[in-house]
């Protein structure tokens, strides 16, 4: 893997696809979306624990990588191009306004009632 462009999303997607293939996730329930959502919730809990328990950056980075791998794998399982979804969403987010809410900035589609 030394000749792999580690900054390339397609290289990351290919690596996750190889992992799915190696363990035949599709045939063994590993690509079921409800199962994947549960795994992502578990990883998000581990990220939260890193932050709330003051763990070091390396632990946080590892948990974030776990979540990213699961997200990429979910796109593979659900058969959609995550990179395109990312850029479409970024374009939409860049058009949104921001407000201070509870002392923190919030970027959203604000709907005034």
FENFENTA-V46243 format. One record per pair of residues at least 4 apart in sequence whose C-alpha atoms are under 8 Angstrom apart, sorted by the first residue. I is the first residue (numbers start at 0). GAP is how many residues later the second one is. If there is no record, write none. Layout:
I;GAP
I;GAP
//
This chain:
3;7
4;6
5;5
5;6
6;4
7;4
8;4
8;74
9;4
10;4
11;4
12;4
12;59
12;60
13;4
14;4
15;4
15;53
15;56
15;57
16;4
16;56
16;59
17;4
18;4
19;4
19;5
19;6
19;53
20;4
20;5
23;4
24;4
24;5
24;6
25;4
25;5
25;6
25;51
28;6
29;5
29;6
30;4
30;5
30;42
30;43
30;46
31;4
31;45
32;4
32;41
32;44
32;45
33;4
34;4
35;4
35;34
35;38
36;4
37;4
38;4
38;31
39;4
39;27
39;30
39;31
40;4
41;4
42;4
42;20
42;21
42;23
42;24
43;4
43;19
43;23
44;4
45;4
45;17
46;4
46;13
46;16
46;17
47;4
48;4
48;6
49;4
49;5
49;6
49;9
49;10
50;4
50;9
54;4
54;5
55;4
56;4
57;4
58;4
59;4
60;4
61;4
62;4
63;4
64;4
65;4
66;4
67;4
68;4
69;4
70;4
71;4
71;10
72;4
73;4
74;4
74;5
74;6
74;7
75;4
75;5
80;4
81;4
82;4
83;4
84;4
85;4
86;4
87;4
88;4
89;4
90;4
91;4
92;14
92;15
95;11
95;12
95;13
96;10
96;11
96;12
96;13
97;7
97;8
97;9
97;10
98;6
98;7
98;8
99;4
99;5
99;6
100;4
100;5
//
